[in-house]
Amino acid sequence: MSDFIYQPPQDDLVILHEDHELVFIDKPAGLLSVPGRGAHLADCLLARVQAVFPEALLVHRLDMDTSGVIVFARSPMAQRHLGLQFEKRQTRKQYVARVWGQVAEPSGRVDLPLTVDWPNRPRQMVCHDTGRPAQTDWAVLRHEEHGSRLRLSPVTGRSHQLRVHMLAMGHPILGDPFYATAEAAAFPRLMLHARELRLRHPDGGRGLTVSAPVPF
């Protein structure tokens, strides 16, 4: 990754849902959620959203290489409300991934603790000694030419969790620049998309589900 050049897509902002407290965006793959270090990494989804909604506040992130649903708060109250929901695992996130190889079982759970791989940051790794608990539920949607299409439902929200858990299963996500190798890496993007986010609206607590179509 030393030769990485940040060239984020210049697509128009795709607003999935907006109201007085929340705005949901369909983030494109290749765009940072928040600015990185240095002026060359300043372009990010947060900046683009704040250009339209100046009051928008960060609630959570998606990896640069991941596309799909992400929510921003439009008031400090909404930010606190949503932050607690994510912290207490009261939100429900559903992803779609294309992975390498034919996954034999119809569904299952990966329960492997994760920690940062310090010499190779930002890579993460499984570590039973110092890792933080991490669980991912998965189900096969269908088998395809290059592998399998899965529905992934993270129980926890660790960094790179889905990517490392799929690697640990022996089925890395196609196009993953960190964890896939050889043929599995030879795809134009990371084949991971946040398809659906379910939460409670900060104004009244009603359930709200927002989804984004899978682009692959």
C-alpha positions as semicolon CSV with decimal commas, in nm:
position;residue;x (nm);y (nm);z (nm)
1;M;0,000;0,000;0,000
2;S;0,306;0,231;0,000
3;D;0,230;0,341;-0,356
4;F;-0,130;0,431;-0,270
5;I;-0,263;0,748;-0,433
6;Y;-0,589;0,887;-0,300
7;Q;-0,823;0,948;-0,592
8;P;-1,176;0,962;-0,446
9;P;-1,474;0,935;-0,680
10;Q;-1,638;1,266;-0,770
11;D;-1,995;1,138;-0,785
12;D;-2,277;1,358;-0,665
13;L;-2,390;1,310;-0,306
14;V;-2,658;1,038;-0,288
15;I;-2,904;1,124;-0,010
16;L;-3,108;0,822;0,095
17;H;-3,316;0,991;0,366
18;E;-3,318;1,328;0,538
19;D;-3,527;1,489;0,809
20;H;-3,484;1,750;1,081
21;E;-3,246;1,532;1,287
22;L;-3,080;1,284;1,049
23;V;-2,934;1,250;0,701
24;F;-2,848;0,912;0,549
25;I;-2,598;0,896;0,263
26;D;-2,495;0,621;0,022
27;K;-2,115;0,646;0,050
28;P;-1,922;0,548;-0,261
29;A;-1,626;0,312;-0,238
30;G;-1,291;0,491;-0,241
31;L;-1,400;0,795;-0,038
32;L;-1,281;0,851;0,320
33;S;-1,555;0,897;0,580
34;V;-1,347;1,162;0,763
35;P;-1,035;1,353;0,661
36;G;-0,700;1,181;0,680
37;R;-0,368;1,336;0,779
38;G;-0,252;1,593;0,528
39;A;-0,420;1,823;0,277
40;H;-0,418;1,549;0,012
41;L;-0,659;1,348;0,230
42;A;-0,894;1,635;0,314
43;D;-1,168;1,536;0,069
44;C;-1,406;1,308;0,257
45;L;-1,773;1,227;0,298
46;L;-1,807;1,439;0,612
47;A;-1,679;1,749;0,429
48;R;-1,908;1,685;0,133
49;V;-2,211;1,636;0,358
50;Q;-2,129;1,952;0,556
51;A;-2,114;2,147;0,229
52;V;-2,487;2,071;0,193
53;F;-2,581;2,034;0,561
54;P;-2,339;2,263;0,754
55;E;-2,473;2,141;1,088
56;A;-2,403;1,772;1,011
57;L;-2,213;1,580;1,280
58;L;-2,025;1,251;1,259
59;V;-2,183;0,944;1,422
60;H;-1,993;0,645;1,279
61;R;-1,766;0,559;0,987
62;L;-1,727;0,317;0,701
63;D;-1,387;0,206;0,572
64;M;-1,268;0,404;0,272
65;D;-1,301;0,097;0,049
66;T;-1,655;0,012;0,170
67;S;-1,968;0,160;0,013
68;G;-2,318;0,195;0,149
69;V;-2,542;0,345;0,416
70;I;-2,396;0,589;0,666
71;V;-2,589;0,827;0,893
72;F;-2,502;1,179;1,011
73;A;-2,672;1,371;1,290
74;R;-2,809;1,721;1,238
75;S;-2,798;1,829;1,602
76;P;-2,582;1,755;1,909
77;M;-2,883;1,586;2,069
78;A;-2,923;1,349;1,774
79;Q;-2,548;1,280;1,773
80;R;-2,556;1,182;2,142
81;H;-2,869;0,969;2,094
82;L;-2,725;0,779;1,799
83;G;-2,383;0,749;1,960
84;L;-2,537;0,567;2,255
85;Q;-2,728;0,335;2,021
86;F;-2,406;0,235;1,845
87;E;-2,219;0,202;2,175
88;K;-2,490;-0,020;2,324
89;R;-2,522;-0,224;2,002
90;Q;-2,883;-0,124;1,956
91;T;-2,842;-0,048;1,587
92;R;-2,862;-0,324;1,326
93;K;-2,626;-0,321;1,028
94;Q;-2,645;-0,554;0,732
95;Y;-2,377;-0,585;0,465
96;V;-2,344;-0,773;0,138
97;A;-2,004;-0,913;0,043
98;R;-1,863;-1,117;-0,240
99;V;-1,598;-1,353;-0,104
100;W;-1,346;-1,590;-0,257
101;G;-1,437;-1,959;-0,274
102;Q;-1,750;-2,164;-0,228
103;V;-1,872;-2,131;0,129
104;A;-1,994;-2,477;0,223
105;E;-2,229;-2,411;0,513
106;P;-2,549;-2,206;0,463
107;S;-2,488;-1,978;0,763
108;G;-2,289;-1,937;1,080
109;R;-2,111;-1,704;1,320
110;V;-1,746;-1,602;1,337
111;D;-1,647;-1,538;1,699
112;L;-1,281;-1,432;1,699
113;P;-1,120;-1,148;1,901
114;L;-0,943;-0,877;1,703
115;T;-0,656;-0,638;1,767
116;V;-0,441;-0,405;1,559
117;D;-0,147;-0,562;1,375
118;W;0,095;-0,292;1,495
119;P;0,384;-0,350;1,250
120;N;0,135;-0,347;0,964
121;R;-0,117;-0,078;1,061
122;P;-0,398;-0,023;0,975
123;R;-0,427;-0,400;0,933
124;Q;-0,605;-0,589;1,210
125;M;-0,559;-0,951;1,315
126;V;-0,708;-1,226;1,526
127;C;-0,547;-1,246;1,869
128;H;-0,684;-1,463;2,150
129;D;-0,451;-1,302;2,408
130;T;-0,508;-0,928;2,362
131;G;-0,790;-0,904;2,108
132;R;-1,128;-0,744;2,182
133;P;-1,435;-0,968;2,143
134;A;-1,582;-0,962;1,791
135;Q;-1,870;-1,154;1,638
136;T;-2,009;-1,162;1,284
137;D;-2,317;-1,353;1,170
138;W;-2,316;-1,459;0,806
139;A;-2,544;-1,634;0,558
140;V;-2,491;-1,744;0,199
141;L;-2,712;-1,558;-0,047
142;R;-2,585;-1,751;-0,350
143;H;-2,277;-1,906;-0,506
144;E;-2,114;-1,725;-0,798
145;E;-1,839;-1,771;-1,052
146;H;-1,560;-1,633;-0,833
147;G;-1,697;-1,743;-0,498
148;S;-1,997;-1,670;-0,280
149;R;-2,225;-1,376;-0,208
150;L;-2,290;-1,339;0,165
151;R;-2,510;-1,139;0,395
152;L;-2,300;-1,018;0,688
153;S;-2,447;-0,893;1,015
154;P;-2,183;-0,764;1,258
155;V;-2,275;-0,806;1,624
156;T;-1,978;-0,591;1,731
157;G;-1,819;-0,304;1,542
158;R;-1,441;-0,355;1,542
159;S;-1,214;-0,198;1,284
160;H;-1,191;-0,414;0,968
161;Q;-1,402;-0,676;1,149
162;L;-1,585;-0,817;0,848
163;R;-1,271;-0,823;0,638
164;V;-1,060;-1,008;0,897
165;H;-1,339;-1,248;0,991
166;M;-1,394;-1,348;0,628
167;L;-1,019;-1,399;0,588
168;A;-1,019;-1,617;0,901
169;M;-1,296;-1,827;0,743
170;G;-1,070;-1,884;0,445
171;H;-1,290;-1,668;0,222
172;P;-1,137;-1,318;0,190
173;I;-1,356;-1,046;0,046
174;L;-1,287;-0,996;-0,324
175;G;-1,083;-0,690;-0,408
176;D;-0,960;-0,636;-0,052
177;P;-0,631;-0,441;-0,077
178;F;-0,521;-0,547;0,273
179;Y;-0,634;-0,905;0,318
180;A;-0,693;-1,063;-0,023
181;T;-0,410;-1,198;-0,237
182;A;-0,358;-1,320;-0,594
183;E;-0,682;-1,377;-0,784
184;A;-0,903;-1,273;-0,492
185;A;-0,742;-0,927;-0,491
186;A;-0,778;-0,869;-0,865
187;F;-1,105;-0,678;-0,856
188;P;-1,164;-0,307;-0,919
189;R;-1,293;-0,243;-0,567
190;L;-1,355;-0,404;-0,229
191;M;-1,671;-0,608;-0,274
192;L;-1,826;-0,500;0,056
193;H;-2,137;-0,283;0,081
194;A;-2,336;-0,161;0,381
195;R;-2,682;-0,241;0,248
196;E;-2,903;-0,158;0,545
197;L;-2,896;0,035;0,871
198;R;-3,172;0,011;1,131
199;L;-3,192;0,241;1,432
200;R;-3,429;0,435;1,656
201;H;-3,503;0,790;1,554
202;P;-3,371;1,036;1,813
203;D;-3,699;1,231;1,798
204;G;-3,953;0,992;1,950
205;G;-3,764;0,664;1,928
206;R;-3,953;0,512;1,635
207;G;-3,776;0,246;1,432
208;L;-3,617;0,362;1,108
209;T;-3,459;0,139;0,842
210;V;-3,267;0,284;0,547
211;S;-3,112;0,080;0,268
212;A;-2,886;0,140;-0,031
213;P;-2,885;-0,076;-0,345
214;V;-2,587;-0,307;-0,386
215;P;-2,366;-0,172;-0,669
216;F;-2,202;-0,505;-0,758
